[in-house]
């Protein structure tokens, strides 16, 4: 064999090695981007549910309500905002509000203590809650 016939094999080997490492890096990057995209979509849904619950709370505070010791709910037809109110003790009421989209297990519910005055909800100054305060969790089911 002459030396001129063997010079291309190392160059081909180097190109194949570069292609293999480049492909490996692209597969890793694709996997990372897929994970980040999934995380971003979950974050987007969480923000939408939070903003929806805030909107439902504002909307529910302007609705007319009656004193009842069972949940009464109202839904804003065009946007799936839902607000529910229950009388707990005396004239104290609890307003729950959420965006009624998707399965009930994915709803983010905002809770607010208050009172009713002439059918209008009057919020307590420090009445915000992150959880249902009712002792019996069956009373927290708004589905």
N, C-alpha and C positions, 0 to 999 in steps of 0.2 A: 504494500500500500504506500502510496505517496503521501507526503504531508499535506498536500492541497486537498485531498479527499476527506480528511477528518476535521477540518476547521469549523464546519457548520454545526456539528452535533452539540457542542457546548453552548452555542448561541440559542439553539432550539430548546435545549434543556433550561436555560435561563428564562426564556420567554414563557415556557410552560410553568415554571416555578412562580413567575410573576402573575400569570393568569390564575393559578391556583390560590395564591395568597390574596389577590384582588377579589376573587369570587368568595372566598371565606370571609373577607371583611364586609362585602356587600350583603351576604346572608346574615351576618351578625347585626349590621345596621338595620336591615329590614325587620328583623325580630324586635330590635329595640324600638323602632318607629311604630310597629304594630302595638306594642305594649303601651307606649306613650299615647297613641291615638285612642286606645281603649280607656286609658285613665282620663284623658281629656274629655271624652264623651260622657263618662260617669260624672265628672266635675260639672260639665254643662247641664246634665239632668238635675244634679243636686242644686245648682244655682237656680234653675228654672222652678223647681219645687219650692225652694225657699222664697223666691220672689212671688210665686203664685200664692203661697200661704200668707205672705204679707198683704198682697192685694185682696185676698179673700177676707182677711181680718178687717182691713179698712172698709171694704164693701159691707161686711156683716155689721159693722158698728153703725151704719147708716140705715139699716133695715128696721122695720117695725116688728116687735116681739111681744109675746105674752108671758106672764109668769106661769110656768108649768114645771112640775117635778119630773118631767120626762123630756128627752131630747126632742127639740123641734128644729128642723133644718130647712134652709132655703138655698136654692142653687141659682146662680146667675147663668142664664141659658146660653149665652153666646161664648162664654169663656171657661166654663166648668169650675168656676169659683164656688165653693160651698162653705157655708157658715152654719153652725149649730149652737143652740143655746139651751141651758138647763138651769132651773132654780135649784140651789143647793140647800141653803138654810136661811130662814128669814127672807129678807129681800135680796140676798146675795145671789148672783148668777155667774155662770161660767160660760164664756164664749169660746168655741173651738172653730178654727178656720183652716182650710186647706184647698189645694188644687186637686180636684177629683179626676185625675187622669191616671191610667194604668191600674195595676192591681192595688187593692187597699193596703197591702203590706208595704208598698213603696211611698205612700202618702207621708208627707212631712206636715204635721199638725202643729199649729200655734195655738196656745191657750192663753186666755186673759180673764181675770176676775173683774167683776164690776157689779153694777146695780141697774135696774130699769127705772126710768122716770118717764111716765106717759108713753110707754111702749118703746122708748129709745134707750139704747145701751149707753151707760155712762161708765167709762173705764176707770178702774182704780189706778192711782198714780204708780204704784209698784206692784201691779197685778200680773206682769208677764211671767209665764211659766214655760219651761222646756219639756214638760211631761204632764201627763194627765194626773191631777191631784186627787181624784176621787179614789177612795179606799178600795172599792170593789172594781177590779179591772174590767169586769163585764159592762160596767157603766161607761167605760171609755170607748167602747166599740161603736163607731159612727158609720160603718159600712152599710 
